Amino acid sequence: MANFIICGNNVARVIKQLKPDFVPEAGLDKTPPTGPIKIGTLNGRVVIQNPFKSTNTYTMGYKGDNYLMAGFIYSPYIPLFATPTLITSDLMVQKGFLSSAGFKVINAGMFCAGTISNLGSYAE
């Protein structure tokens, strides 16, 4: 049973129309989103709108309470590190960033993906 949905913009528009099953997140009108954002819940599933995902696609998955109930593990072993600011001879400012992490798919069966179609003018 999936407990989260990551969706593109058109899928998010369709999900937002599924009231009363969809409950929007409070405070979304205050700041414009600049990336993936939690837009609410649909029948208890967390809905995340990702503008970088294809607009008509979605991914559903299950996230458990420990690593044994996970489909994917993200393990950062070097957190975000910033170098001191450097000013070059032509007065350009440079700063370096470093981060490193391990990624591992544990159980790909805990995810499914799909595409919606035939939206016509409803998604415009």
WOLINHU-V610358 format. One record per backbone hydrogen bond with DSSP energy under -1.0 kcal/mol. CO is the residue of the C=O (numbers start at 1). NH is the residue of the N-H. If there is no record, write none. Layout:
# WOLINHU-V610358
co nh
CO NH
CO NH
This chain:
# WOLINHU-V610358
co nh
3 46
4 61
5 48
6 59
7 50
8 12
9 13
10 14
11 15
12 16
14 17
15 18
17 19
18 22
21 43
23 41
37 49
39 25
40 47
41 23
42 45
45 42
46 5
47 39
47 40
48 7
49 37
50 53
54 57
55 11
56 116
57 8
58 114
59 6
60 112
61 3
61 4
66 69
69 64
71 106
71 107
73 104
75 102
78 100
81 98
86 94
88 91
92 88
94 86
96 83
98 81
100 77
100 78
102 75
104 73
107 110
108 111
110 62
112 60
114 58
119 122
